[in-house]
Amino acid sequence: MAVALAARAVGATSHADDAAVLIGIGRYGRLPESVSLRYPATDVIAMRALLVERFGFRPDRVVALTDEEATRAAIERAIASIPATGRALIYFSGHGATVPMSDGTDVGFLVPHDADVDIGAQEPDPRAYVMTCLRMDELREWANALPTRNVLFLADACYSGLAGGGAVAKAPRADYSRQIITAGTAGERALELRGNGVFTASVLHALASGGADAAPRDGVTSATELAAYVRRDVPTRSADGQHPQFVSFYEAGGDFQFQHLPGATPNDRPEPPSASAPPVIRYVAPSQFAEWDRRHLDVTSRMERFEVVASVEHAPGPARITVSGLPPAAVWLDFGRTYFRLVVDLAQDDYQRFDIRVYDRAGAMSERSLVVQFKSSAVEAPAGMVYIPPGRFTMGSSEGDGDRDERPAHAVTLDAFYMDAREVTVGEYRRFIRESDHPSPNWKDVAKYSPGDDYPMVLVTWEDASAFATWAKKRLPTEAEWERAARGGESAGPYPWGAELASAPANSYRTAGPDAWRQGAPVASFAANAYGLHDIAGNVWEWCADWYEERYYEESDDMNPRGPASGARRVVRGGSWDDDPKYMRVAARDRISPGLAHRDLGFRCVRDAPDDPRSKDPLELNVLENVAQ
């Protein structure tokens, strides 16, 4: 979620006098972890790189506030300190909210790091928002107070009321313009996907690639051109979940314009270098590249007669490689995104051209053009797991189908993850007990139950299952992850295998397996679904991470939902050998107290994964040309 405010003097041909305040809040000091966002810092870094490298903002005029730095007071101080000259950009990435006031009006707010509010509450407390958040109408007042002619808002946030209320009757000056492009309409969520907010990713691509620069393609992108681009692009990126809007409050000052630095216009696709050209830089990612923690990587290269050592602090956002060892210069390569994002954008063996700038101590600059190639080997999921790709699916049942707690059917977008191909086995759990000293299950009270090591582990509480997952460096699946995996890529019917129950590849009551199992069957005794998951329906119920709430679907998040914040029982899914086949439907829900254990209840685990599995080791960046400008 992001909000940006930009201002520009009419007729300016340079952004050297421009200033920016960039705000990104993914983690909040007083809010639960469940409402954290993944990519606000990524959005801020990407916007900063774009402003400095493509549009010539001076680095000392770009202020970045992230997470705990972005308090309400700090944001107000930063905006108040914007100089009077040039263009101003105020960019906010974090939570937004629209709150009903006691007089019946709706007021939009931005949520700073130190806010003390209940995000997502059905009846939010307006007093908490007024006292601890930033009102959007205040932001409009600040925009009017800025002594610059053109102001552009870019709002990538849950609908926040920024555009509400229409144009103000009288502009603050006759030559002022105030424009806004929002990520979506009222009722639409601003989504995060693959490294950035969806709307922000579209804006970055439009400006960096020149894709929004309509005829005559002069290296200048106006707000009107940018709005037209994102209104086409964002619905595609969001699976028709967001529809950007464009509003002008005042128009006398003309259209806001983004103008590329001379020589910084988007490069056309280069010709591939000769196959014999040796790499100048070879970058190899570590085996844990898929995890979203920061990594420090070393790369060696030879430029001219100097040995160059490059390092990158890797995060799920724009990456900058800082190069040292080229005395007396400081050198950087700025690619504008993470390697992960580039792998998504570039096909195997594809090429793309980037620039490198070399500054000596006196400030003199030379430039080189680099052609980079991305190569990745075939990637396998961790042993015993399958890859579930990111995407959007319909969760739950339509009116007239299933039980009440399965409705309404609703669209959910999930990040990628890995899931165990089969349920956790008795043998795997025995090893866990040996290595962790976790208490053994009480099987003595269960008559005639003596399972083999290849049977699903049962008689475990939710706490037992969660402890195993932690020991295995995994976690229990959310209810949404479980259902997406069970559908196998949007199944053609209510069951993981399709519409018909008669030929069910599963073990449930009255549909016993080929050996007439009357209790659990050995894992993987039945055919897998389209994702390669065995026994995702039938055999034994499976614990999910979520608390259960009958009417949760009426208010659940549409992006990586994690269930209610609290409850009395945990969700179980999939049905079992002791249950009616109706519970094998992909949308069927049930619940059990987390402290109870049953002989037909087991579990399987998941692990986070990159949105594109090619980003796993080995990933190579080959700089194949080093051409002085």
MARLUM-676064 format. One record per residue: x, y, z of N, C-alpha, C, CB in turn. Coordinates in steps of 0.1 Angstrom, whole numbers, plus 5000, padded with zeros to 4 digits. Last residue first. Glycine has a CB too. Layout:
BEGIN
XYZXYZXYZXYZ
...
# end
This chain:
BEGIN
531550454778530650544770531550644764529550604779
532950124778533050264782532250354772534550314782
531449824785531749914774531750064779530649904763
531549524791531949644800532449744790533049604810
529449244790530149344783530449454794529349404772
528449054807529149004796529849114788528148934787
527848964838528049084831528949054819528649194840
525648724849526848734841526948874834527048624830
524348584876524348714869525648724862524048834878
522748274884523948344879523648484873524848264870
521748064908521348174900522548254896520248264907
521347724917522247834914521647934905523547784909
519047874942520447844938520547724928521347814950
515948004929516747924939518147904933516047794941
514448134911515348214919516148134929514548324925
512747964899514047974893514948054901513848034879
510247984912511247884917512547894910510647754916
508948284920509448214908510448114913509948314898
508348344946507248344937507648284923506748484934
509948114969509948234961508748224951511248244953
508147994999508947974987508948104979508247864978
507647865032507647975022508547945010508048105029
506247545037507447635039507247745028508747555037
504147315056504447395044505747475048503347495041
503046975065503647105067503847185054504947095075
500146795078501346805069501846955070500946775054
498546575101498946705096499946685085499446795108
495746405116497146425115497446555110497746315106
493146215130493646355128495146355128493046445139
491945985139491846015125492246155122490345995121
492345975166493045875159492845895144492445735163
493046305181492146205176492846105167490946265168
493446535207494046455197493046345193495446395202
493146875219492646745217493446665206491146745214
493947145220494547055230494046905229494247095243
492547285201493947255199494547165209494647385199
489347155192490147225202491647185201489647185217
488447175158488747095169489547175179489546965165
486447195128487247255139487347165151486647395143
486147215092485747165105486647225115485747005106
484947265058485647315070485247235083485547465072
485247215023484647175036485547215048484447025036
486347264999485847385006485347345020484747454999
486947024987488047114990487647234998488547164976
485346735003485346854994486346954997483846914994
485446545022486546555013486446665003486746415006
483046545035484146625041485446625033484446575055
481446375021481246515019482346605025479846555024
482046115030482846165019482546315016482546095006
482046095066481346095053482146165042479946175055
484945945082483946045080483246035066484646185080
487145795087486045775096484845875093486445785110
489145865070488645735068487345715076489645635072
488446225066489246115071488545985067489546115086
488846585057488046455060488946345064487246425048
490046835052490346715044489546595046491646685045
491047025081490647015067490846875062491347115058
490547225110491047105104490347085090490646975113
491247515129490647455117491347325114490847555105
490847525165491647535153490947465141493047485155
488947705189489247585182490047615170487947505179
488647955200488647845209489047715203487247835215
490648255191489548165190489648055201489448105177
492148525173492048435184490848345182491848515197
492248645148493348675157493248585169493248815162
491348435120491048525131492148535141489748475139
493548395091492548355101492348455111492848225107
495348495073495848405083494848365094497048475090
495448555038494748555050495348455060493248525048
496848675014497548595024496748595037498948645026
494348895008495748875005496448805016496449015002
491848945017491948875004493448855000491248954994
490748875051491648935041491648865028493048945047
487248825059488648775058489448865048488748635054
484548855064485448965067486948935065485249015081
483248625058482548755055483448875057481348765064
484748415067484848445053484148585050484248335045
483948385094485248455091485248495076486448365094
481848265107481548365097482848445093480548465103
483148075124482148035115481948135104480748005122
486448045129485348135132484348105121485848285132
489447895142488147875135487147985139487647735137
492847985136491747975145490447965137491648095155
495147815114494147925117493247885129493347955105
496847615105497347705115496247795121498447795109
495247285105495747405099496147505109494547465090
495546925105495547055112495947165103496547045125
493546705087494846775088494646905095495446795074
492246365088492046515089493446575091491146555100
493346095067493146165081492946315079494446135090
491745985042492845925051492745985065494245945045
490646285025490546155031491746115038490246055020
492746485005491346455009491346315014490346484998
495346455001494946585006493446585010495246684995
496646214993495846215005495446355010496446135016
499446384978498746264981497846284993499746144983
499946624953499746604968498946484970499046724974
500446724928501346624933501146594948502746654930
498646904917499846964923500846854928499547054934
496546744911497246804900498546864905496446904893
496846474935496046564927497046634917495446674937
497846114934498046254938497046344930499446304937
496245814944496845894934496846044939496045884921
497145654976496145694965496845794956494945754972
499045614994498345494989497445524977497645425000
500445815008500645804993500045674988502045814990
500645635039500645755031500945725016501745855037
498445365046499845415045499745545036500745305039
495245465060496045385050497445445051495445395036
493345435090494145515081494945415072495145595089
490845185088491445295095492345365085492145255109
490144995071489045045079489545155089488444925087
491044915038491444975051490245025058492445085048
490944735015489844755025490244805038489144615026
492944764997493144665007492044665018494444675014
491944984983492044854976492244744986493144854966
490045175008491045154998491045014992492345195003
486545265012487845215016488745185005487545085024
484345445014485145445002486545385005485245584995
483045445038482345385027483045395014480945445026
485045705048484045615052483145575040483145675064
487945725027486945785036485945675039486245905030
490645785008490245685018489245755028491445625026
490745834972490945874986490345774995490246014988
489945884944491345834948491645874963492445884939
486645804936487545884945488845824948486745914957
484745754917486045694915487045774924486445704900
482445894927482445744925483845684924481645714912
482446164928482946094940483145944937481946114951
483346414904482746284907483346214919482846184895
484846644898483446654902482846524907482646694890
488246644910487146684900485746674906487246594888
490146594929490246524916489246564906490246374918
489246734951490646764946490846704932491646714955
485846834945486846744951488146774945486446594949
484046994931484147014946485246924952482846984952
485747074900484647024908484947044923484346874905
488147134888486947144880485647094888487047064867
490347324908489847204904488447224897489647104916
492847524909491347544906490747424900491247664897
495147384915495147474904493747504899495947424892
494447204935495247164925495347254913494947024920
492847224958492247244945493147214933491747394944
494747204978493847094976493147104962492747084987
496047454977496747334974495847214970497747294985
493947614986494547634973495247514968495447754973
493547505012492447495001493047514987491347595004
495947565025495547425024494447415012494847375037
495947845023497047765016496547625014498347775024
493747895040493747935026494747865018493948085024
494647805065493547745058493447775044492247785066
498247765064497047845067495847775060497147995062
500147485075499547565065498447655070499047475053
502747495100501447445095500847535085500547435107
506247505089505047555096503847485092504947715095
509747425093508547445084507447505093508047315078
511747305106512047435099510947455089513447435093
511147095122511447065108511747185100510346985101
510447225145511647135145512047115131511347005152
507947335136509047425140510447345140508847485154
506547095132506747185121507947275124505547265118
506346995159507046925148507447015137506246805143
504847205170506147175175506947095165506147105189
502447165156503147295155504647275159502447405163
501646915166501946935152502747065149500546945144
501346975193502246875189502646895174501746735191
499247165192500547205198501647105193500447215213
497247005183497647115174499047165179496747235174
498046665191497346785193497846895183497546835208
497846345176498646455180497746585181499746485169
496746115165496746125180497746235184497145995186
499046025138497746075143497846085158496645975139
500946015109501046035123499646095128502146125127
500245765084500145905088500245915104498945975083
502645505080501245545082501345695086500545465093
505145395079504745465067503245505068504845375055
505645265103506345395101505845465089507845375100
502445125114503745125109504345255106503845035096
500445135144500745175130502145155127500345325128
498344995162499844985162500345015148500244835166
495644965180496245065171497745055172495745205173
494044825197494444765185494944865175493244695179
492745105214492744955213493144925198491444895216
494345345229493645325217493745175213494245415205
495945385251494545385253493745355241494145515260
498445395241498145275249496545265251498745275263
499345615229498645525221498145405229499545475210
500045925234499545815243498645725234498645875255
503146045220501646035220501245915229501046025206
505946165239505346075230503846075231505845925233
507246495242506546385247505946295237505446435257
510546565227509046595228508346475234508546645214
513246535223512646505237511246545238513546565247
514246565198513846685205513346665219512746745197
514946325187515946435186515546555194516046465172
512746145192514146115196515046235197514746005187
510646285180510646265195512046235200509646145198
511546285153511346415160511346395175509946475156
511346005148512646075148512546215155513146095133
508545975150509445905159510845975160509645755155
507746125128507446175141508246105152505946155144
508645965107509146095108508946155122508546195098
507045735112508445725113509145865114509045665100
504445835108504845785121506345785123504245645124
504546125086504445985089504845955104505345905080
502646385073503746355082503546205087503946455094
501146335041501046365055502346325062499846295061
502946455012502046355019502046395033502546215017
504346665002503546584992502646484999504446514983
504246975019504546825020503646755010504446775034
504647264999503847185008504247035008502347195004
505847594995506047454993505147375003507547414995
504347894980504847814991505147664987503747815003
503748234969504148094967504548024980505248084957
500848414982502248404978502548254976503248464988
497448444971498548394980499848404974498148244983
494348594972495648594965496648544975495948734960
490948504968492048514977493348514969492048404988
487448574965488748574959489848594969488848674947
484848364979485648494978486948474972485748564992
481748254989482848234980483548364978482448164967
480748345023480648355008481848305001480248495003
480747995032480248105024480548245031478748095021
481247795049482047795037481647915028481747665029
479447795069480747845072481647845060481447765084
477147655058477147805060478547865062476247835072
478247405035477747455047477847605048478447385059
477447354999478247345011477547395024479547415010
475547594980476547474981477147474994477547484969
474047814982473347694979474247574979472747704965
476548034971475348024978474547894973474448144976
479847864968478747954964477447934972478547944949
482547824991481447764983480447874980480747654990
486147884992484847874998483747814988484347995003
488048094970487948014982486548004987488848064993
489448114939488148134946488148034958487048114936
492748264936491848154934490548194942492348024939
495848384924494548414929493648304927494048544923
499348314933498248344924496948364932498048234914
502348114932501548224937500348244928502348354938
502447754932502747884927501947994933502647884912
503747514952502447574949502647714945501547564962
505847234949505747384948504347424944506747434937
506246984974505847024960505647174961504546954955
508546774992507646884991507346914976508147004998
510646584994509346554999508246654998509446515013
513146824995512846684994511446665001513846605002
512147134979512847064990512346914990512547125003
511947134943511447164956512247094966509947134957
514447214919513647114926513147164939514346984927
515147384890514947394904514047284909514447534909
517547414865516247354869516247344884516047214863
519547714868519347574865517947524869520447484873
519648024851519347944863519147804859518048004870
520948324841520948184838520548114852522348134833
520948634825520548554836520348414832519148614842
523248884816522548764812522148694824523348674802
523749224808523749114817522949004812523249164831
525849474796524849374792524949254801525049334777
526549804806526749654809525549584803526849634824
528250094798527050014796527349864798526450044782
529650344819529850224811528450164809530850124817
530950674825529850574824530250454816528550644819
532450884849532550814836531450714837533950754833
532751194866532051074864532351014850530551094866
534351364893534251344879533551204877535651354872
534751394920533351404915533251384900532851544919
537151344930536951484926535551504921537951534916
537251074933537151164945536851304942538451154953
535050954906536350964914536151064925537451004904
532450724899532850864904534150854910531750914913
530950554874532150554882532450704886533350484874
528050374867528650504868529750504878527650614872
526550154844527350174856527950304856528450054857
523350044832524450134832525250124845523850284831
522249754813522249844824523449934824522149764838
520349544792521449634793521149724805521549724780
519849184791519349324793520449414796518349324805
518948864778519848974780519149104783520748984768
518248514787517848644782518948754785516448694787
518448264798519448304788519148444782519548204777
515048264807516348194807517248234795516148034807
513748594807513648454805515048394806512948424791
513148844832514048794821513848644820515448834823
511448884853511248964841512048914829511649104844
512348704873510948704869510748774855510048774879
514948794876514648664871513248644866515048554882
514449044887514949034873514748894867516349074873
513548974912512649044903513149034889512449194907
515948864922514648784921513748844911514048774935
517549074923517848974913516648884911519048884916
515549364928516349254932516649164921515649174943
516049674909515249574915516149464921514249514904
518049854900516649904902515749804908516149944889
520649824895519849754886518349784889520049604888
523549994896522250004901521249944892521850154904
526749974907525849924897524449924902526249774892
529250214916528050134919527350084906527050204928
532350314931531550264919530350204924532450174911
534650554939533550474944532650444933532750554956
538250554933536850574930535950504939536650544915
541050544931540450614942539050644940541250744945
540450194936540950324941541350414930542150304951
538449984937538850054925539350184928537650064915
537349864959538549804953539049864940538449654951
533749804955534949874961536149804955534949854977
530349854947531649804943532749874950531749804928
527249764956528249864959529649794956528149914973
524249704941525549644943526549754945525949544931
521049714953522149794948523449724951522149944954
517749614946519049584951520049674945519349434948
514349644956515449684947516749664954515249834944
513549334974513149464969514349514960512949574980
514049144996513049134986512549264981511849054992
517749194997516449195004515349174993516149325012
521149185002520049134994518749135002520348994989
523649394997522749355008521449315002522649475018
526449294978525049344978524349304990524349294965
529749384966528849314976527449374975529449334990
532649334946531249384948530549314958530549384934
535849424939535049344947533649404949535749314961
538049434912536949494918536149394927535949554908
541249514902540449404907539349464915541349304916
541949714873541749704887540949574890540949824892
542249774847543349704853543149684868544649784850
539049714837540249774832541349704839540249934836
537849514861537549624853538749704850536449714859
537049204872538149284867537649384858539249194861
535449074902535449114888536749184884534249214885
533548884925534748944921534748974906535948844923
531248924951531448894937532748954933530248964928
529348824980530648874974530748834959531848834982
526548924999527148834989528348904983526148804977
524548895026525648975021526448885011526549035032
521048895029522248825027523348915022522048705017
518048905049519148975042520448895041519449115048
515348675041516148755050517348815042516748655061
513448525027513348665027514248735037511948715028
514748245008514248305021514448455020515048245033
516048174985514648184985514048244998514048044983
518748154990518348274983516748284985518748264969
520247955002519148005009518548125003519448035024
522447914985521347814985520047864993521847684991
523248234970523448124980522248034979523648174994
523948314936523248334948523448214957521748344945
526648454919526048324922525348344936527048204923
527848644893527148654906526448514908526148774907
530548764877529648644878529148644892530448514875
531549014854531148984868530248854868530349104874
532448954829533149054837532849034852532849194832
532748644811532048734820532948834827531348644831
534048654778534148604791533348704801535648604796
532548574747532948684756532948634770531948804754
531748384730533048364736533448474746534048364725
529248464720529248354730530648334737528948224723
528948824720529448694714529548584724530748714707
525948964733527348964730527748824725528148994743
522749044718523548954727525048954723523048804726
521949384716522249264708523049174718523149294696
519549504740520849504733520949374724521949514743
516449674738517149544741518449534733516149434737
516950024747516349914739517049784742516449944724
516750194777517550134767516750034759518750074773
515050494787515150354787515950294775513750294787
517350774794516050714788516250564787515750774774
519550894802518950794811517650744806518750854825
520451094786521150964786520650864795522550994790
519151334807519751304794520651184795520651424790
516551204828517851264827518351244812518851204837
513051224820514351144822515551234821514351034812
510451384837511451394826512751324829511751544823
507151384843508351314847509251324835508151164851
504751634850505551564840506751504847506051654829
501351744854502651704860503451624850502451634873
499751984833499951844837501351824843499851754825
498652304846499052214836499352074842500252264830
497452484864498952474863499452374853499552444877
494752444864495252564858496752554856494952684866
493452234877494152204864494852324858493152144855
492752064907492952184900493752154888493652294909
492251784910491551884919491552024912492251884932
491651514889492351644890491551734899492551704876
492151164891491351274895492151404894490651264909
491850834882492650954880491651074882493250954865
492250494895491350614892492250734891490250634902
492750144889493150274893492250384888494550294887
491449874901491149954889491450094893489649944885
492049534910492249674912492049754899493649704918
491549274901491149304915491349454918491949234924
492249154877491049234877490549274891489949164870
494749054885493648964881492249034883493648834890
496649244887495849214899494749114897495349334906
497649294862498549244872497849194884499549354877
495349394849495949264844496849204855496749294832
494849634863493849524863494449384858492649564854
497349774857497049714870495949614870496749834879
497249854829498249754834497849694847499549814835
495450054824495449934816496149824822496049964802
496050234844494650194843494450074833493750304838
498650284838498350204850496850154850498650274863
498350444815499150324815498650234826500650354816
496850664822496350584812497050444812496450644798
498650774841497350724845496750634835496350844848
500750854825500950754835499650694839501750814847
499451054809500050934803500250824813501350964796
498851234830497851184822498251054815497351284811
501451304839500551234848499351164840499951324858
503851234812502951324820502051234829502051404810
507151174806505851104809505051204817506150974816
509551224781508751294791507451214793508451444788
510651114759511351104772510751174783512751154770
508951134737510051244739510851234752509351374738
506851014721507950944728509151034730508250814721
504751184712505851144703506951074710506251274696
503150884723503650964712503651114716502750944699
503750814758503050804746503650894735501550834747
505250654782505550774774504950754760507050794772
504950424796503750524796504050644788503550564811
507350294792506150244786504950334786505850114793
509750354802509250454793507950404787510250474782
510750204823510850154809510450254798509950024808
510250364845511650314842511750274828511950204852
507450414844508450524843509850474840508450594857
506250154844505850254834506850364833504550314838
507450034866507749984853507350084842506949854850
506450194887507850184885508150134871508450094895
503650144883504150284882505650274879503950364894
503549864888503149914875503650054873501649924875
504449864915505149794905504849844891504949644906
502350004927503650064927504549994916504350054940
500249814924500149944917501550014916499150034925
501249604939500949584925500849714918499549514924
504149644960502649664958502349654943502249804964
506649394953506149534954504649534956506549614942
507149114952508249214955507849354957509149204945
504848964945506148954938507049074940505948924924
502349174956502649054949503949064943501549024938
499649324973501149304972501349174965501849314987
496849544966497549414967499049424967497049314957
494349724980495649734973496549614976496349874977
490949624976492149624984493449644975492349484991
488049824970489149734965490349744974489449784950
486350004982486049864983487049764978484749834977
486750254957486250214970485850074971485050304974
489350164934488150224937487750184952487050194928
492950204933491750134930490550214935491649994937
495250364935495450224931494150154928496050144942
494950694920494750594931494950454926493450614938
496350984912496150854906496050754918497250814896
495651334912495851204919495551084911494951214932
496751674912496251554905496551434914496851544891
496652014910496651904919496051784913496051954933
498152324900497452194896497652094907497952144882
498052684898498352554905497552444898497852564920
497752944891498552864882498852724889499852934879
496153064910495653054897496452954888495453184890
496252894941496752994932496252964918498353004932
494452714953495152804961495852914954496252724969
491252704936492652664937493352764946493252654923
488052644948488952754944490452704946488752884952
486652404954486052514945487052614940484952584953
488252094949487952204957487552324949489252244966
486751804934487651914934487252024944487651974919
485751524956485851594944486851714944484551644940
485451354977485051494979485151574967485851554990
488251134975486851164978486651314980486451094991
490851074973490251134961488851174964490351034950
491350974998492151084994491451154982493551034990
490050755008489350875008490050995003488850905022
491350515007491650595019490950725018493050625020
491550184999490850304996490850395008489450274991
494950075004493450045006492750185005493149975019
497150234981496750194994495350144994496850325004
498950414964498850264964498450224978500150204959
498650704949498050644961497950494959496750704965
500250984941500150844937499750764949501550794930
499551324934499451214943499451084936498151234952
501251604923500651474919500651384930501451414907
501151944917501251844928500551714922500551884941
502652234906502052104902502252004913502652054889
503852464919502652474910501952344908503052534897
504552514954504952464940503652454932505652324941
504552554982504652664972505152614959505652764978
502052374999503352364992503452474982503552224986
499352385006500352485013501652475006500452445027
498152174993497852314989498752414995496452344994
499351965007499651984993499352124988498851884985
498152005032499652025031499952045016500351895037
495551935025495852075030497352105029495352095044
495851675019495451765009495751905013493951745005
496451585045497451575034497151665023497651425030
494051625057495151705061496251705051495751655075
492551435045492251565041493351665046490851605047
493651205056493951235042493551375038493251135033
495251215088494051235080494351265066493051345086
497150985104497251105095495951115087498551105087
496650875138496850865124496850995117495850765118
495850925165497150865162497550845148497250735169
493351055167494451085176495751035172494051035190
491750945147491951085147493151125156490751155153
491850665155492350715142492650865142491450675130
490550675179491850625179492550675166491950475180
487950775172488850855181490350805180488350845196
486750575157487250695150488150775159486050785146
487250245158487050355168487550485161487750325181
485450035135486650105140486350225149487550145128
483849775132483449905137484649975143482249885147
485449575122484249595115483649735119483149495118
488949625119487849605127486549645120487949695140
491249675104490349565099489149545108491049445098
493349765131493249755116492249645113494549725110
492849955156492449815153492249805138491249765161
495550165167494250135161494049985159494050215148
497850355171497250265181495750245177497350325196
500850425153499450435155498950325165498750415141
503550445148503150445162501650455164503850565169
503750445120504350335127503750325142505850335128
500550565106501950565108502450455118502350705115
498250525082498550465095500050475097497950325096
496050765068497250685067497750645081498350765059
492450775063493650795071494850715066493350755086
489350935054490550845051491750875059490850855036
486050925066487350995065488450895063487651075079
482650965059483850875059485050955057483650765048
479951095080480951105069482050995070481651245069
478451075102477951005090478951015079476651055086
479351185125478451265118477951205104479051405115
481151005135479851005141478851095134480051065155
482750845106482750935117481350945123483151075113
484250555093483050635095483150715107481850535096
487450545077486750525090485450615090487650565102
489650375058488550465057487650435069487750445043
493250345058491950305062490950415060491950265077
496450195049495450305048494150255053495350365034
499750095056498350075057497550205056497950015071
502250175032501850115045500350095045502250205056
504050415019503750275016503450215030504950205009
504150735004503750655016503450515012502550715024
505851014994505550874991505250795004506650804982
506051314980505751244993505151114990504851335002
508151524962507451394962507251344976508251294953
508351834945508351754958507551634957507751844969
510552034925509451934926509551864940509551824915
511652364932511652234925510352154928512852164929
511652524964512052514950511852374945513452554948
511152504991510152574983510352554968510052724986
511752185008512052325003511052374993513452324997
510152025035510352025020510652175016509151975013
509552015062510952065058511152065043511951975065
507051905064507152055067508552105062506952075082
507651635060506951715050507051865052505451675051
509151585084509751565071509051645060509851425067
507151635104508451715103509051705089509451675114
505351425098504951565097506151665096504051605110
506951205103506351225089505951375088505151135087
507451235130508551235120508051265106509351105121
504851205141505551335142506651345132506151345156
504250935134503351045129504151185130502051055137
507250755124506150795133505350915128506750835147
509250595109508050665103506950685113507550585091
511150445121511450585119510250665114512550595108
510150195122510050265134510450415132510950205144
509650195087509150125100509250215112510050005102
511550455073510950325072510650265086511850225065
512050735053511550695067510950555066510550795073
514250915034513550795036513250765050514350675029
514651205014514551155028513751025029513951265038
516551344991515551234992515651185007515851124982
518551524989517251584989516151474990516951674977
520851384985520751454998519351524999521851554999
520651294958520451194970520251264983521651104971
518651484936519851474944519651384956520351614948
517051334908516851384922518251374929515751314930
517151224882518151324886517851394900518251424877
515651024871515151164870515951264876513751164876
517050784874516350814861515950954859515150724859
518250794899519050744888518350784874519150594888
516450904917517850954917518450914904518650884928
513950784912514050924913515450974911513450984926
514650504914514050564902514250714901512550524901
515450484940516450454929515950514916516550304927
513050544954514250624955515250604944514950594969
511450334946511050474942512250564943509950524951
512750114957512550124943512250264938511450034939
512550184985513950174978513750184963514550034982
509750174988510550294990511850294983510750315005
509149904982508550014974509350144975507150034978
510549785003510949754989510349864980510349624984
509149865024510549915023510949895009511449835033
506549735019506749885019508149935018506149935032
506149445017506949515007507049665008506549484994
504649305036505949255032506749355025505749135023
502949415066503049415052504449375048502649545046
501149285095502349335088502249325073503649265094
499049185108498749285099499949345092497949405106
500148995126499348945115498949055105498048895121
501449125147502249085135501449045123503148965140
499349405158499749265158500549235145498549175159
500749735166499749645159500249505159499449695145
502549905175501549875184500449785178500849995189
504549935154504949925168503849875178505450045173
504449745124503949855132504249825147502449865130
506149705093505849655107505549765116507149575112
506149855071505749715070505349655083506749625063
506250155057505950095070505349955068504950175078
507950415042507550275041507350205054508550195032
508250715026507850655038507350505035506650735045
510150985014509650845011509450775024510650775002
510151295002510051225014509351085012509251305025
512251484980511251374982511351324996511651254973
512751754957512951694970511951584971512851794981
514551914930513451844935513751784949512951744925
516552034915516152104927514952034934515652244923
516951854894518051874904517551944916519151954897
515251794873514751764887515851784897514351614887
514652014846515551934854514951914868516952004856
513052184834513552084826514551994833514352154814
509952344842511252294847511752184838511152244861
507452424835508552464827509852414831508552604825
506252454868505952454854507152494846504752534851
507552264895507452394889507252384874508652484892
505852004912506852044902506552194897506851954890
505351734935505051874931506151924922504951964943
503551444946504751504939504351644935505151424927
502951194969502551334965503751394959502151414978
501750864973502850954969502251094965503650894957
501250574991500750704987501850794984499850764999
500650224991501550334990500850464986502650314981
500849885000500050005000500950125000499050005012
# end
